[in-house]
């Protein structure tokens, strides 16, 4: 049995990682400030990763084998409204790396983002291709990647940065600060049209939560992934309009998408090159978009709760 720290462990992806580790028989410390996620796990410590005084005792009192760093300000609307809060997350990244270096050198896996690419200069997007982060959120993710690379090269701390493409599934926020899959499903199940901004021709690559978690767990275990940046995606983009219509079809609700003027700073296209993920992690996503959406919809419909 190993022991892992999951920052942001009460959030959407973090809570699923906590469940994965527990199911494998590992000991898990879930660390979160509960600013967004509320999925509290058994061994929970409330604290802010950006506050070294909150985080230091956690490392002093535990001997971690690995750290999954998810804690961050997330959601397009929230990050645009709170740019200074987003920039604070740099402190959290530094705190994690410094404390890991001083307390046993557990491997650190960092949840980065496809937002680093900005508006892509090439499709599919390659880890060694051009990047063009536009917003504070993506700039912070890039800074995080560079810090992890430096700590690996200069201090021998095992690290890995994973550029997540659009992850979806149960427990994802679907309110005003939520994400497109969750918001579409919530609307349709409530008899409301999914809101599509612009003409819906924007493309995204959607990864079911179970596949994302499996890839991240493999990155923690793989020595080949040390010091690397890896796209985590499917490589099969779909337009937002197609997504809306697919969700409508799967629910069987007689409704059509509603179109609104797009005044947001949306990136038009997203599609990862996933060769590096396949090579270094020996992993390919197993859950099709239709299967993943159906699982997510069924859970929402059966529990009558936010997914």
C-alpha positions, 0 to 999 in steps of 0.5 A, a space after each residue: 500500500 502506498 500513500 498519495 496526496 490529492 490536492 483539489 481532491 473534493 473537486 470533479 476530477 480529484 474526487 474520482 482520483 481519490 476513489 481510484 486510489 482507494 479502490 486499489 488499496 492505497 491510502 489517500 489524503 484529500 486536501 481541498 479548500 472546498 471553494 468549488 468541489 464538495 465531494 469530501 472523502 474519508 481522510 480529508 484535510 481542509 486547507 488552501 494549497 496556495 497557503 504554505 502554512 496550510 500545506 506544510 503540516 500535511 507533508 510533515 505528518 505524512 510520508 507520501 509516495 506521490 502527489 496529484 496536484 489538481 487544486 486550481 481556479 477552474 471554469 472559463 467564467 470563473 477564471 475570467 471574473 477572477 484573474 488575480 485569484 487564478 494567478 495565486 495558483 502559481 503559489 500552490 504549484 511552488 508550494 507543492 514542489 518545494 514541500 515534495 522536495 523537502 519531504 521524501 521526494 514523492 512524484 508530482 503529477 500536475 493537471 495542466 490544460 489544453 488551454 495552453 495551446 490557445 488558438 491552435 496553429 496546427 491540428 492536431 496539437 502536439 506537445 512540442 508544437 506551438 503554444 499560445 496561452 491567452 488567459 491567466 488560467 492557461 498562463 498559470 498552467 504553462 508556468 506550472 509545467 515549466 516549474 515541474 520541468 525545472 524541478 525534475 532537471 535541477 533537483 531530480 524530483 520526479 514530475 509529469 505534466 498532463 495537458 487535459 482536454 475536455 474531461 466530462 462525467 459525474 460530479 462535474 459542475 453544471 451551473 453558471 460556472 460549469 462545463 458544457 457537457 454538464 450544462 447541456 445535460 442539465 438543461 435537456 433533462 429539465 426540458 430546456 434547450 441546450 444553449 449553443 454560442 455562435 453557430 456551434 461549429 467550435 470543436 472539442 475533444 471530450 474524454 470520459 472521466 474514467 479514461 482520464 483517471 486511468 491515464 493519470 494513474 499510469 503517468 504516476 507509475 511510469 518512469 517513461 513519463 518523468 519530466 514529460 508533458 503529455 496530452 490526455 485526450 481521445 483525438 476525435 473532436 466533435 462540434 459543440 452543435 453535434 454534442 448538443 444534438 447527441 445529448 438530445 438524441 440520447 435522452 429522447 427529449 423533443 427539443 432543439 438547441 437554442 443559439 445565442 450570439 457568441 461574445 466569449 473569447 472561445 478558442 475555435 478548435 481543439 484536437 490533441 495528437 495522442 501518440 505520446 500518451 499511447 507510447 509513454 503510458 501504453 494507454 488508449 481511451 476505452 470509453 466512446 463519447 456515446 457510451 460516456 454521455 449515456 453513463 453521465 445522463 443515466 446517472 443524472 436522470 436516476 439520482 435527480 441531482 447535479 451530476 
